[in-house]
């Protein structure tokens, strides 16, 4: 089923099925961060979304020594993201009363998740290297096995023999954002030897076309912020 905003109204298209009212199912959906994330686009033009993204971005820079990207061994990603989220939450300087009020608002709308609990990310494969990038348009982004596309001084996990493999993965993976690719190109196209090869020059010359082709529906990044307990 598709949902499109047209002439200030939401239009539905495609096929969908209905079922009888099920209170348990509704409660499960209200408590599912993944389900809430699927409808984030409904709020993506909300001023509060933009404001929160900017706050998170500023906090990320403060947390990561002024850098928009952090290069890590894969097994340190969970630790890094948890520490950053804690750092961001503390940067808001909320009182205990304000925190409890936010939790109360969440409960009233049917969300009973623990807001201060951050679950470990579940990696389906055994990766060696990773990076955490703050995308100003969507939020914190995690990528695996692309570190060698970034010959940065602080990148201890850059290996020349994996450069081509990692750049092609960065460009061709639909899961990785356009902004992450452009961060690589804007900062390292003159430092990365691969971009001086005929194949690399081809990628740069037709960059926007290729990104639209490779990234498909993910070419445009949308905010990945999921709000609970918003003030009315």
PyMOL CGO cylinders between C-alpha atoms (Angstrom):
from pymol import cmd
from pymol.cgo import CYLINDER

trace = [
    CYLINDER, 0.00, 0.00, 0.00, 1.28, 3.43, -0.89, 0.3, 1, 1, 1, 1, 1, 1,
    CYLINDER, 1.28, 3.43, -0.89, 0.61, 6.74, 0.89, 0.3, 1, 1, 1, 1, 1, 1,
    CYLINDER, 0.61, 6.74, 0.89, 1.14, 10.03, -0.97, 0.3, 1, 1, 1, 1, 1, 1,
    CYLINDER, 1.14, 10.03, -0.97, 0.61, 13.63, 0.13, 0.3, 1, 1, 1, 1, 1, 1,
    CYLINDER, 0.61, 13.63, 0.13, -1.14, 15.45, -2.73, 0.3, 1, 1, 1, 1, 1, 1,
    CYLINDER, -1.14, 15.45, -2.73, -3.01, 18.76, -2.57, 0.3, 1, 1, 1, 1, 1, 1,
    CYLINDER, -3.01, 18.76, -2.57, -2.67, 18.83, 1.22, 0.3, 1, 1, 1, 1, 1, 1,
    CYLINDER, -2.67, 18.83, 1.22, -4.42, 15.47, 1.63, 0.3, 1, 1, 1, 1, 1, 1,
    CYLINDER, -4.42, 15.47, 1.63, -3.13, 11.93, 2.17, 0.3, 1, 1, 1, 1, 1, 1,
    CYLINDER, -3.13, 11.93, 2.17, -4.04, 9.52, -0.65, 0.3, 1, 1, 1, 1, 1, 1,
    CYLINDER, -4.04, 9.52, -0.65, -3.90, 5.74, -0.41, 0.3, 1, 1, 1, 1, 1, 1,
    CYLINDER, -3.90, 5.74, -0.41, -3.19, 3.42, -3.34, 0.3, 1, 1, 1, 1, 1, 1,
    CYLINDER, -3.19, 3.42, -3.34, -2.60, -0.28, -3.79, 0.3, 1, 1, 1, 1, 1, 1,
    CYLINDER, -2.60, -0.28, -3.79, -4.08, -3.24, -1.92, 0.3, 1, 1, 1, 1, 1, 1,
    CYLINDER, -4.08, -3.24, -1.92, -4.60, -3.59, 1.82, 0.3, 1, 1, 1, 1, 1, 1,
    CYLINDER, -4.60, -3.59, 1.82, -6.54, -5.89, 4.12, 0.3, 1, 1, 1, 1, 1, 1,
    CYLINDER, -6.54, -5.89, 4.12, -8.51, -5.20, 7.27, 0.3, 1, 1, 1, 1, 1, 1,
    CYLINDER, -8.51, -5.20, 7.27, -9.20, -7.31, 10.33, 0.3, 1, 1, 1, 1, 1, 1,
    CYLINDER, -9.20, -7.31, 10.33, -11.38, -7.12, 13.39, 0.3, 1, 1, 1, 1, 1, 1,
    CYLINDER, -11.38, -7.12, 13.39, -10.40, -4.84, 16.24, 0.3, 1, 1, 1, 1, 1, 1,
    CYLINDER, -10.40, -4.84, 16.24, -7.61, -6.37, 18.31, 0.3, 1, 1, 1, 1, 1, 1,
    CYLINDER, -7.61, -6.37, 18.31, -6.53, -4.38, 21.38, 0.3, 1, 1, 1, 1, 1, 1,
    CYLINDER, -6.53, -4.38, 21.38, -3.40, -6.50, 21.91, 0.3, 1, 1, 1, 1, 1, 1,
    CYLINDER, -3.40, -6.50, 21.91, -2.25, -5.95, 18.33, 0.3, 1, 1, 1, 1, 1, 1,
    CYLINDER, -2.25, -5.95, 18.33, -2.77, -2.18, 18.63, 0.3, 1, 1, 1, 1, 1, 1,
    CYLINDER, -2.77, -2.18, 18.63, -0.81, -2.09, 21.90, 0.3, 1, 1, 1, 1, 1, 1,
    CYLINDER, -0.81, -2.09, 21.90, 2.03, -4.09, 20.32, 0.3, 1, 1, 1, 1, 1, 1,
    CYLINDER, 2.03, -4.09, 20.32, 2.17, -1.70, 17.38, 0.3, 1, 1, 1, 1, 1, 1,
    CYLINDER, 2.17, -1.70, 17.38, 2.18, 1.34, 19.65, 0.3, 1, 1, 1, 1, 1, 1,
    CYLINDER, 2.18, 1.34, 19.65, 5.14, -0.17, 21.51, 0.3, 1, 1, 1, 1, 1, 1,
    CYLINDER, 5.14, -0.17, 21.51, 7.07, -1.09, 18.38, 0.3, 1, 1, 1, 1, 1, 1,
    CYLINDER, 7.07, -1.09, 18.38, 9.82, 1.40, 17.56, 0.3, 1, 1, 1, 1, 1, 1,
    CYLINDER, 9.82, 1.40, 17.56, 10.12, -0.20, 14.12, 0.3, 1, 1, 1, 1, 1, 1,
    CYLINDER, 10.12, -0.20, 14.12, 6.42, 0.33, 13.38, 0.3, 1, 1, 1, 1, 1, 1,
    CYLINDER, 6.42, 0.33, 13.38, 6.65, 3.92, 14.58, 0.3, 1, 1, 1, 1, 1, 1,
    CYLINDER, 6.65, 3.92, 14.58, 9.72, 4.44, 12.42, 0.3, 1, 1, 1, 1, 1, 1,
    CYLINDER, 9.72, 4.44, 12.42, 7.81, 3.31, 9.32, 0.3, 1, 1, 1, 1, 1, 1,
    CYLINDER, 7.81, 3.31, 9.32, 5.53, 6.35, 9.60, 0.3, 1, 1, 1, 1, 1, 1,
    CYLINDER, 5.53, 6.35, 9.60, 8.23, 8.87, 10.43, 0.3, 1, 1, 1, 1, 1, 1,
    CYLINDER, 8.23, 8.87, 10.43, 7.63, 10.49, 7.05, 0.3, 1, 1, 1, 1, 1, 1,
    CYLINDER, 7.63, 10.49, 7.05, 4.37, 11.91, 8.40, 0.3, 1, 1, 1, 1, 1, 1,
    CYLINDER, 4.37, 11.91, 8.40, 6.43, 14.24, 10.64, 0.3, 1, 1, 1, 1, 1, 1,
    CYLINDER, 6.43, 14.24, 10.64, 9.48, 14.76, 8.45, 0.3, 1, 1, 1, 1, 1, 1,
    CYLINDER, 9.48, 14.76, 8.45, 8.65, 18.43, 7.76, 0.3, 1, 1, 1, 1, 1, 1,
    CYLINDER, 8.65, 18.43, 7.76, 7.91, 19.13, 11.40, 0.3, 1, 1, 1, 1, 1, 1,
    CYLINDER, 7.91, 19.13, 11.40, 9.99, 21.99, 12.83, 0.3, 1, 1, 1, 1, 1, 1,
    CYLINDER, 9.99, 21.99, 12.83, 10.61, 19.87, 15.92, 0.3, 1, 1, 1, 1, 1, 1,
    CYLINDER, 10.61, 19.87, 15.92, 12.26, 17.21, 13.78, 0.3, 1, 1, 1, 1, 1, 1,
    CYLINDER, 12.26, 17.21, 13.78, 14.67, 19.73, 12.25, 0.3, 1, 1, 1, 1, 1, 1,
    CYLINDER, 14.67, 19.73, 12.25, 15.43, 21.22, 15.64, 0.3, 1, 1, 1, 1, 1, 1,
    CYLINDER, 15.43, 21.22, 15.64, 16.12, 17.80, 17.18, 0.3, 1, 1, 1, 1, 1, 1,
    CYLINDER, 16.12, 17.80, 17.18, 18.37, 16.78, 14.30, 0.3, 1, 1, 1, 1, 1, 1,
    CYLINDER, 18.37, 16.78, 14.30, 20.41, 19.94, 14.75, 0.3, 1, 1, 1, 1, 1, 1,
    CYLINDER, 20.41, 19.94, 14.75, 20.73, 19.32, 18.49, 0.3, 1, 1, 1, 1, 1, 1,
    CYLINDER, 20.73, 19.32, 18.49, 21.84, 15.75, 17.85, 0.3, 1, 1, 1, 1, 1, 1,
    CYLINDER, 21.84, 15.75, 17.85, 24.33, 16.87, 15.22, 0.3, 1, 1, 1, 1, 1, 1,
    CYLINDER, 24.33, 16.87, 15.22, 25.89, 19.46, 17.52, 0.3, 1, 1, 1, 1, 1, 1,
    CYLINDER, 25.89, 19.46, 17.52, 26.11, 16.92, 20.33, 0.3, 1, 1, 1, 1, 1, 1,
    CYLINDER, 26.11, 16.92, 20.33, 27.74, 14.39, 17.98, 0.3, 1, 1, 1, 1, 1, 1,
    CYLINDER, 27.74, 14.39, 17.98, 30.44, 16.87, 17.05, 0.3, 1, 1, 1, 1, 1, 1,
    CYLINDER, 30.44, 16.87, 17.05, 31.09, 17.66, 20.71, 0.3, 1, 1, 1, 1, 1, 1,
    CYLINDER, 31.09, 17.66, 20.71, 31.19, 13.96, 21.56, 0.3, 1, 1, 1, 1, 1, 1,
    CYLINDER, 31.19, 13.96, 21.56, 33.43, 13.00, 18.62, 0.3, 1, 1, 1, 1, 1, 1,
    CYLINDER, 33.43, 13.00, 18.62, 36.11, 15.69, 18.86, 0.3, 1, 1, 1, 1, 1, 1,
    CYLINDER, 36.11, 15.69, 18.86, 34.50, 17.90, 16.20, 0.3, 1, 1, 1, 1, 1, 1,
    CYLINDER, 34.50, 17.90, 16.20, 34.35, 15.13, 13.60, 0.3, 1, 1, 1, 1, 1, 1,
    CYLINDER, 34.35, 15.13, 13.60, 31.21, 14.18, 11.68, 0.3, 1, 1, 1, 1, 1, 1,
    CYLINDER, 31.21, 14.18, 11.68, 32.40, 10.59, 11.32, 0.3, 1, 1, 1, 1, 1, 1,
    CYLINDER, 32.40, 10.59, 11.32, 33.97, 8.05, 13.68, 0.3, 1, 1, 1, 1, 1, 1,
    CYLINDER, 33.97, 8.05, 13.68, 36.01, 5.06, 12.49, 0.3, 1, 1, 1, 1, 1, 1,
    CYLINDER, 36.01, 5.06, 12.49, 35.82, 2.00, 14.70, 0.3, 1, 1, 1, 1, 1, 1,
    CYLINDER, 35.82, 2.00, 14.70, 36.33, -1.74, 14.90, 0.3, 1, 1, 1, 1, 1, 1,
    CYLINDER, 36.33, -1.74, 14.90, 32.91, -3.31, 14.38, 0.3, 1, 1, 1, 1, 1, 1,
    CYLINDER, 32.91, -3.31, 14.38, 32.72, -4.69, 17.91, 0.3, 1, 1, 1, 1, 1, 1,
    CYLINDER, 32.72, -4.69, 17.91, 32.92, -1.16, 19.37, 0.3, 1, 1, 1, 1, 1, 1,
    CYLINDER, 32.92, -1.16, 19.37, 29.85, 0.22, 17.56, 0.3, 1, 1, 1, 1, 1, 1,
    CYLINDER, 29.85, 0.22, 17.56, 27.39, -0.68, 20.31, 0.3, 1, 1, 1, 1, 1, 1,
    CYLINDER, 27.39, -0.68, 20.31, 29.56, 0.96, 22.96, 0.3, 1, 1, 1, 1, 1, 1,
    CYLINDER, 29.56, 0.96, 22.96, 30.06, 4.11, 20.87, 0.3, 1, 1, 1, 1, 1, 1,
    CYLINDER, 30.06, 4.11, 20.87, 26.37, 4.57, 20.05, 0.3, 1, 1, 1, 1, 1, 1,
    CYLINDER, 26.37, 4.57, 20.05, 25.28, 4.00, 23.66, 0.3, 1, 1, 1, 1, 1, 1,
    CYLINDER, 25.28, 4.00, 23.66, 27.84, 6.49, 24.94, 0.3, 1, 1, 1, 1, 1, 1,
    CYLINDER, 27.84, 6.49, 24.94, 26.77, 9.06, 22.36, 0.3, 1, 1, 1, 1, 1, 1,
    CYLINDER, 26.77, 9.06, 22.36, 23.06, 8.69, 23.16, 0.3, 1, 1, 1, 1, 1, 1,
    CYLINDER, 23.06, 8.69, 23.16, 23.80, 9.10, 26.86, 0.3, 1, 1, 1, 1, 1, 1,
    CYLINDER, 23.80, 9.10, 26.86, 25.93, 12.16, 26.05, 0.3, 1, 1, 1, 1, 1, 1,
    CYLINDER, 25.93, 12.16, 26.05, 23.12, 13.66, 23.97, 0.3, 1, 1, 1, 1, 1, 1,
    CYLINDER, 23.12, 13.66, 23.97, 20.48, 13.01, 26.62, 0.3, 1, 1, 1, 1, 1, 1,
    CYLINDER, 20.48, 13.01, 26.62, 22.67, 14.63, 29.27, 0.3, 1, 1, 1, 1, 1, 1,
    CYLINDER, 22.67, 14.63, 29.27, 23.26, 17.64, 27.00, 0.3, 1, 1, 1, 1, 1, 1,
    CYLINDER, 23.26, 17.64, 27.00, 19.53, 18.43, 27.12, 0.3, 1, 1, 1, 1, 1, 1,
    CYLINDER, 19.53, 18.43, 27.12, 19.87, 19.22, 30.84, 0.3, 1, 1, 1, 1, 1, 1,
    CYLINDER, 19.87, 19.22, 30.84, 16.40, 17.93, 31.64, 0.3, 1, 1, 1, 1, 1, 1,
    CYLINDER, 16.40, 17.93, 31.64, 15.31, 17.81, 35.26, 0.3, 1, 1, 1, 1, 1, 1,
    CYLINDER, 15.31, 17.81, 35.26, 14.04, 14.59, 36.81, 0.3, 1, 1, 1, 1, 1, 1,
    CYLINDER, 14.04, 14.59, 36.81, 10.56, 16.12, 36.76, 0.3, 1, 1, 1, 1, 1, 1,
    CYLINDER, 10.56, 16.12, 36.76, 10.77, 16.84, 33.02, 0.3, 1, 1, 1, 1, 1, 1,
    CYLINDER, 10.77, 16.84, 33.02, 12.00, 13.30, 32.31, 0.3, 1, 1, 1, 1, 1, 1,
    CYLINDER, 12.00, 13.30, 32.31, 9.12, 11.79, 34.28, 0.3, 1, 1, 1, 1, 1, 1,
    CYLINDER, 9.12, 11.79, 34.28, 6.65, 14.06, 32.52, 0.3, 1, 1, 1, 1, 1, 1,
    CYLINDER, 6.65, 14.06, 32.52, 7.95, 12.89, 29.14, 0.3, 1, 1, 1, 1, 1, 1,
    CYLINDER, 7.95, 12.89, 29.14, 7.60, 9.26, 30.20, 0.3, 1, 1, 1, 1, 1, 1,
    CYLINDER, 7.60, 9.26, 30.20, 4.05, 9.94, 31.41, 0.3, 1, 1, 1, 1, 1, 1,
    CYLINDER, 4.05, 9.94, 31.41, 3.13, 11.43, 28.03, 0.3, 1, 1, 1, 1, 1, 1,
    CYLINDER, 3.13, 11.43, 28.03, 4.52, 8.35, 26.31, 0.3, 1, 1, 1, 1, 1, 1,
    CYLINDER, 4.52, 8.35, 26.31, 2.50, 6.02, 28.51, 0.3, 1, 1, 1, 1, 1, 1,
    CYLINDER, 2.50, 6.02, 28.51, -0.68, 8.01, 27.80, 0.3, 1, 1, 1, 1, 1, 1,
    CYLINDER, -0.68, 8.01, 27.80, -0.25, 7.41, 24.08, 0.3, 1, 1, 1, 1, 1, 1,
    CYLINDER, -0.25, 7.41, 24.08, 0.29, 3.69, 24.66, 0.3, 1, 1, 1, 1, 1, 1,
    CYLINDER, 0.29, 3.69, 24.66, 4.09, 3.49, 24.59, 0.3, 1, 1, 1, 1, 1, 1,
    CYLINDER, 4.09, 3.49, 24.59, 5.53, 1.72, 27.63, 0.3, 1, 1, 1, 1, 1, 1,
    CYLINDER, 5.53, 1.72, 27.63, 9.10, 1.19, 26.41, 0.3, 1, 1, 1, 1, 1, 1,
    CYLINDER, 9.10, 1.19, 26.41, 11.97, 2.22, 28.62, 0.3, 1, 1, 1, 1, 1, 1,
    CYLINDER, 11.97, 2.22, 28.62, 13.17, 5.48, 27.09, 0.3, 1, 1, 1, 1, 1, 1,
    CYLINDER, 13.17, 5.48, 27.09, 16.53, 5.30, 28.84, 0.3, 1, 1, 1, 1, 1, 1,
    CYLINDER, 16.53, 5.30, 28.84, 17.36, 1.78, 27.65, 0.3, 1, 1, 1, 1, 1, 1,
    CYLINDER, 17.36, 1.78, 27.65, 19.42, 1.38, 24.47, 0.3, 1, 1, 1, 1, 1, 1,
    CYLINDER, 19.42, 1.38, 24.47, 19.43, -2.08, 22.95, 0.3, 1, 1, 1, 1, 1, 1,
    CYLINDER, 19.43, -2.08, 22.95, 22.52, -3.63, 21.41, 0.3, 1, 1, 1, 1, 1, 1,
    CYLINDER, 22.52, -3.63, 21.41, 22.57, -3.67, 17.62, 0.3, 1, 1, 1, 1, 1, 1,
    CYLINDER, 22.57, -3.67, 17.62, 22.28, -7.19, 16.22, 0.3, 1, 1, 1, 1, 1, 1,
    CYLINDER, 22.28, -7.19, 16.22, 24.89, -7.79, 13.52, 0.3, 1, 1, 1, 1, 1, 1,
    CYLINDER, 24.89, -7.79, 13.52, 23.95, -10.61, 11.17, 0.3, 1, 1, 1, 1, 1, 1,
    CYLINDER, 23.95, -10.61, 11.17, 27.51, -10.97, 9.89, 0.3, 1, 1, 1, 1, 1, 1,
    CYLINDER, 27.51, -10.97, 9.89, 30.97, -10.90, 11.37, 0.3, 1, 1, 1, 1, 1, 1,
    CYLINDER, 30.97, -10.90, 11.37, 32.32, -7.50, 10.31, 0.3, 1, 1, 1, 1, 1, 1,
    CYLINDER, 32.32, -7.50, 10.31, 35.79, -6.23, 11.14, 0.3, 1, 1, 1, 1, 1, 1,
    CYLINDER, 35.79, -6.23, 11.14, 35.51, -2.47, 10.57, 0.3, 1, 1, 1, 1, 1, 1,
    CYLINDER, 35.51, -2.47, 10.57, 32.73, 0.08, 10.92, 0.3, 1, 1, 1, 1, 1, 1,
    CYLINDER, 32.73, 0.08, 10.92, 32.03, 3.78, 10.94, 0.3, 1, 1, 1, 1, 1, 1,
    CYLINDER, 32.03, 3.78, 10.94, 29.40, 5.95, 12.56, 0.3, 1, 1, 1, 1, 1, 1,
    CYLINDER, 29.40, 5.95, 12.56, 28.41, 8.99, 10.50, 0.3, 1, 1, 1, 1, 1, 1,
    CYLINDER, 28.41, 8.99, 10.50, 26.04, 11.74, 11.51, 0.3, 1, 1, 1, 1, 1, 1,
    CYLINDER, 26.04, 11.74, 11.51, 23.86, 12.49, 8.53, 0.3, 1, 1, 1, 1, 1, 1,
    CYLINDER, 23.86, 12.49, 8.53, 22.34, 15.98, 9.01, 0.3, 1, 1, 1, 1, 1, 1,
    CYLINDER, 22.34, 15.98, 9.01, 19.29, 14.92, 6.98, 0.3, 1, 1, 1, 1, 1, 1,
    CYLINDER, 19.29, 14.92, 6.98, 18.50, 11.66, 8.76, 0.3, 1, 1, 1, 1, 1, 1,
    CYLINDER, 18.50, 11.66, 8.76, 20.53, 11.22, 11.94, 0.3, 1, 1, 1, 1, 1, 1,
    CYLINDER, 20.53, 11.22, 11.94, 23.16, 8.76, 13.10, 0.3, 1, 1, 1, 1, 1, 1,
    CYLINDER, 23.16, 8.76, 13.10, 24.15, 6.27, 10.38, 0.3, 1, 1, 1, 1, 1, 1,
    CYLINDER, 24.15, 6.27, 10.38, 26.23, 3.10, 10.76, 0.3, 1, 1, 1, 1, 1, 1,
    CYLINDER, 26.23, 3.10, 10.76, 28.15, 1.44, 7.95, 0.3, 1, 1, 1, 1, 1, 1,
    CYLINDER, 28.15, 1.44, 7.95, 30.31, -1.68, 7.89, 0.3, 1, 1, 1, 1, 1, 1,
    CYLINDER, 30.31, -1.68, 7.89, 33.33, -2.57, 5.76, 0.3, 1, 1, 1, 1, 1, 1,
    CYLINDER, 33.33, -2.57, 5.76, 33.63, 0.77, 3.94, 0.3, 1, 1, 1, 1, 1, 1,
    CYLINDER, 33.63, 0.77, 3.94, 36.35, 2.37, 6.08, 0.3, 1, 1, 1, 1, 1, 1,
    CYLINDER, 36.35, 2.37, 6.08, 38.98, 2.07, 3.36, 0.3, 1, 1, 1, 1, 1, 1,
    CYLINDER, 38.98, 2.07, 3.36, 37.03, 4.54, 1.22, 0.3, 1, 1, 1, 1, 1, 1,
    CYLINDER, 37.03, 4.54, 1.22, 38.08, 7.26, 3.69, 0.3, 1, 1, 1, 1, 1, 1,
    CYLINDER, 38.08, 7.26, 3.69, 41.84, 8.01, 3.87, 0.3, 1, 1, 1, 1, 1, 1,
    CYLINDER, 41.84, 8.01, 3.87, 41.45, 10.24, 6.92, 0.3, 1, 1, 1, 1, 1, 1,
    CYLINDER, 41.45, 10.24, 6.92, 44.31, 10.70, 9.40, 0.3, 1, 1, 1, 1, 1, 1,
    CYLINDER, 44.31, 10.70, 9.40, 42.15, 9.50, 12.27, 0.3, 1, 1, 1, 1, 1, 1,
    CYLINDER, 42.15, 9.50, 12.27, 41.02, 6.39, 10.37, 0.3, 1, 1, 1, 1, 1, 1,
    CYLINDER, 41.02, 6.39, 10.37, 43.13, 3.57, 11.82, 0.3, 1, 1, 1, 1, 1, 1,
    CYLINDER, 43.13, 3.57, 11.82, 41.17, 1.02, 9.79, 0.3, 1, 1, 1, 1, 1, 1,
    CYLINDER, 41.17, 1.02, 9.79, 42.14, 2.19, 6.30, 0.3, 1, 1, 1, 1, 1, 1,
    CYLINDER, 42.14, 2.19, 6.30, 43.70, -0.54, 4.15, 0.3, 1, 1, 1, 1, 1, 1,
    CYLINDER, 43.70, -0.54, 4.15, 44.88, 0.32, 0.62, 0.3, 1, 1, 1, 1, 1, 1,
    CYLINDER, 44.88, 0.32, 0.62, 44.23, -3.18, -0.70, 0.3, 1, 1, 1, 1, 1, 1,
    CYLINDER, 44.23, -3.18, -0.70, 40.53, -2.82, 0.17, 0.3, 1, 1, 1, 1, 1, 1,
    CYLINDER, 40.53, -2.82, 0.17, 40.06, 0.66, -1.28, 0.3, 1, 1, 1, 1, 1, 1,
    CYLINDER, 40.06, 0.66, -1.28, 38.25, -0.30, -4.48, 0.3, 1, 1, 1, 1, 1, 1,
    CYLINDER, 38.25, -0.30, -4.48, 36.03, -2.86, -2.75, 0.3, 1, 1, 1, 1, 1, 1,
    CYLINDER, 36.03, -2.86, -2.75, 34.97, -0.41, -0.07, 0.3, 1, 1, 1, 1, 1, 1,
    CYLINDER, 34.97, -0.41, -0.07, 34.35, 2.51, -2.45, 0.3, 1, 1, 1, 1, 1, 1,
    CYLINDER, 34.35, 2.51, -2.45, 32.17, 0.38, -4.71, 0.3, 1, 1, 1, 1, 1, 1,
    CYLINDER, 32.17, 0.38, -4.71, 30.21, -0.86, -1.69, 0.3, 1, 1, 1, 1, 1, 1,
    CYLINDER, 30.21, -0.86, -1.69, 29.79, 2.73, -0.51, 0.3, 1, 1, 1, 1, 1, 1,
    CYLINDER, 29.79, 2.73, -0.51, 28.50, 3.85, -3.91, 0.3, 1, 1, 1, 1, 1, 1,
    CYLINDER, 28.50, 3.85, -3.91, 26.36, 0.83, -4.78, 0.3, 1, 1, 1, 1, 1, 1,
    CYLINDER, 26.36, 0.83, -4.78, 24.74, -0.18, -1.50, 0.3, 1, 1, 1, 1, 1, 1,
    CYLINDER, 24.74, -0.18, -1.50, 21.18, 1.11, -1.27, 0.3, 1, 1, 1, 1, 1, 1,
    CYLINDER, 21.18, 1.11, -1.27, 21.47, 0.96, 2.51, 0.3, 1, 1, 1, 1, 1, 1,
    CYLINDER, 21.47, 0.96, 2.51, 24.16, 3.67, 2.60, 0.3, 1, 1, 1, 1, 1, 1,
    CYLINDER, 24.16, 3.67, 2.60, 23.12, 7.28, 2.18, 0.3, 1, 1, 1, 1, 1, 1,
    CYLINDER, 23.12, 7.28, 2.18, 23.90, 9.74, -0.57, 0.3, 1, 1, 1, 1, 1, 1,
    CYLINDER, 23.90, 9.74, -0.57, 25.26, 12.08, 2.12, 0.3, 1, 1, 1, 1, 1, 1,
    CYLINDER, 25.26, 12.08, 2.12, 27.85, 9.51, 3.23, 0.3, 1, 1, 1, 1, 1, 1,
    CYLINDER, 27.85, 9.51, 3.23, 29.04, 9.12, -0.36, 0.3, 1, 1, 1, 1, 1, 1,
    CYLINDER, 29.04, 9.12, -0.36, 29.26, 12.88, -0.79, 0.3, 1, 1, 1, 1, 1, 1,
    CYLINDER, 29.26, 12.88, -0.79, 31.21, 13.19, 2.47, 0.3, 1, 1, 1, 1, 1, 1,
    CYLINDER, 31.21, 13.19, 2.47, 33.77, 10.81, 0.97, 0.3, 1, 1, 1, 1, 1, 1,
    CYLINDER, 33.77, 10.81, 0.97, 33.90, 12.60, -2.38, 0.3, 1, 1, 1, 1, 1, 1,
    CYLINDER, 33.90, 12.60, -2.38, 33.98, 16.15, -1.00, 0.3, 1, 1, 1, 1, 1, 1,
    CYLINDER, 33.98, 16.15, -1.00, 36.71, 15.41, 1.54, 0.3, 1, 1, 1, 1, 1, 1,
    CYLINDER, 36.71, 15.41, 1.54, 38.86, 12.75, -0.12, 0.3, 1, 1, 1, 1, 1, 1,
    CYLINDER, 38.86, 12.75, -0.12, 38.50, 12.77, -3.91, 0.3, 1, 1, 1, 1, 1, 1,
    CYLINDER, 38.50, 12.77, -3.91, 41.95, 14.38, -4.23, 0.3, 1, 1, 1, 1, 1, 1,
    CYLINDER, 41.95, 14.38, -4.23, 43.50, 12.07, -1.61, 0.3, 1, 1, 1, 1, 1, 1,
    CYLINDER, 43.50, 12.07, -1.61, 42.05, 8.77, -2.78, 0.3, 1, 1, 1, 1, 1, 1,
    CYLINDER, 42.05, 8.77, -2.78, 44.17, 7.19, -5.53, 0.3, 1, 1, 1, 1, 1, 1,
    CYLINDER, 44.17, 7.19, -5.53, 41.24, 5.15, -6.84, 0.3, 1, 1, 1, 1, 1, 1,
    CYLINDER, 41.24, 5.15, -6.84, 39.43, 8.30, -7.99, 0.3, 1, 1, 1, 1, 1, 1,
    CYLINDER, 39.43, 8.30, -7.99, 42.36, 9.05, -10.30, 0.3, 1, 1, 1, 1, 1, 1,
    CYLINDER, 42.36, 9.05, -10.30, 41.90, 5.76, -12.20, 0.3, 1, 1, 1, 1, 1, 1,
    CYLINDER, 41.90, 5.76, -12.20, 39.70, 5.59, -15.30, 0.3, 1, 1, 1, 1, 1, 1,
    CYLINDER, 39.70, 5.59, -15.30, 37.07, 3.67, -13.32, 0.3, 1, 1, 1, 1, 1, 1,
    CYLINDER, 37.07, 3.67, -13.32, 37.15, 6.16, -10.47, 0.3, 1, 1, 1, 1, 1, 1,
    CYLINDER, 37.15, 6.16, -10.47, 36.93, 9.12, -12.85, 0.3, 1, 1, 1, 1, 1, 1,
    CYLINDER, 36.93, 9.12, -12.85, 33.89, 7.49, -14.47, 0.3, 1, 1, 1, 1, 1, 1,
    CYLINDER, 33.89, 7.49, -14.47, 32.16, 7.32, -11.11, 0.3, 1, 1, 1, 1, 1, 1,
    CYLINDER, 32.16, 7.32, -11.11, 32.87, 10.98, -10.38, 0.3, 1, 1, 1, 1, 1, 1,
    CYLINDER, 32.87, 10.98, -10.38, 31.89, 12.21, -13.85, 0.3, 1, 1, 1, 1, 1, 1,
    CYLINDER, 31.89, 12.21, -13.85, 28.45, 10.59, -13.67, 0.3, 1, 1, 1, 1, 1, 1,
    CYLINDER, 28.45, 10.59, -13.67, 28.13, 10.79, -9.91, 0.3, 1, 1, 1, 1, 1, 1,
    CYLINDER, 28.13, 10.79, -9.91, 24.55, 12.04, -9.52, 0.3, 1, 1, 1, 1, 1, 1,
    CYLINDER, 24.55, 12.04, -9.52, 23.13, 9.72, -12.17, 0.3, 1, 1, 1, 1, 1, 1,
    CYLINDER, 23.13, 9.72, -12.17, 24.86, 6.69, -10.68, 0.3, 1, 1, 1, 1, 1, 1,
    CYLINDER, 24.86, 6.69, -10.68, 23.78, 7.54, -7.14, 0.3, 1, 1, 1, 1, 1, 1,
    CYLINDER, 23.78, 7.54, -7.14, 20.16, 7.90, -8.27, 0.3, 1, 1, 1, 1, 1, 1,
    CYLINDER, 20.16, 7.90, -8.27, 20.49, 4.53, -9.99, 0.3, 1, 1, 1, 1, 1, 1,
    CYLINDER, 20.49, 4.53, -9.99, 22.26, 2.69, -7.16, 0.3, 1, 1, 1, 1, 1, 1,
    CYLINDER, 22.26, 2.69, -7.16, 20.39, 4.23, -4.23, 0.3, 1, 1, 1, 1, 1, 1,
    CYLINDER, 20.39, 4.23, -4.23, 16.93, 4.00, -5.78, 0.3, 1, 1, 1, 1, 1, 1,
    CYLINDER, 16.93, 4.00, -5.78, 14.25, 4.96, -3.28, 0.3, 1, 1, 1, 1, 1, 1,
    CYLINDER, 14.25, 4.96, -3.28, 16.95, 5.79, -0.71, 0.3, 1, 1, 1, 1, 1, 1,
    CYLINDER, 16.95, 5.79, -0.71, 18.57, 8.53, -2.80, 0.3, 1, 1, 1, 1, 1, 1,
    CYLINDER, 18.57, 8.53, -2.80, 16.79, 11.17, -0.71, 0.3, 1, 1, 1, 1, 1, 1,
    CYLINDER, 16.79, 11.17, -0.71, 17.45, 10.77, 3.01, 0.3, 1, 1, 1, 1, 1, 1,
    CYLINDER, 17.45, 10.77, 3.01, 14.60, 11.35, 5.46, 0.3, 1, 1, 1, 1, 1, 1,
    CYLINDER, 14.60, 11.35, 5.46, 14.83, 11.93, 9.22, 0.3, 1, 1, 1, 1, 1, 1,
    CYLINDER, 14.83, 11.93, 9.22, 15.00, 8.68, 11.20, 0.3, 1, 1, 1, 1, 1, 1,
    CYLINDER, 15.00, 8.68, 11.20, 13.77, 10.22, 14.43, 0.3, 1, 1, 1, 1, 1, 1,
    CYLINDER, 13.77, 10.22, 14.43, 10.93, 8.47, 16.22, 0.3, 1, 1, 1, 1, 1, 1,
    CYLINDER, 10.93, 8.47, 16.22, 9.04, 10.65, 18.69, 0.3, 1, 1, 1, 1, 1, 1,
    CYLINDER, 9.04, 10.65, 18.69, 7.05, 9.37, 21.67, 0.3, 1, 1, 1, 1, 1, 1,
    CYLINDER, 7.05, 9.37, 21.67, 5.17, 11.45, 24.18, 0.3, 1, 1, 1, 1, 1, 1,
    CYLINDER, 5.17, 11.45, 24.18, 5.22, 14.65, 22.15, 0.3, 1, 1, 1, 1, 1, 1,
    CYLINDER, 5.22, 14.65, 22.15, 3.73, 17.74, 23.79, 0.3, 1, 1, 1, 1, 1, 1,
    CYLINDER, 3.73, 17.74, 23.79, 0.40, 18.79, 22.35, 0.3, 1, 1, 1, 1, 1, 1,
]
cmd.load_cgo(trace, "trace")
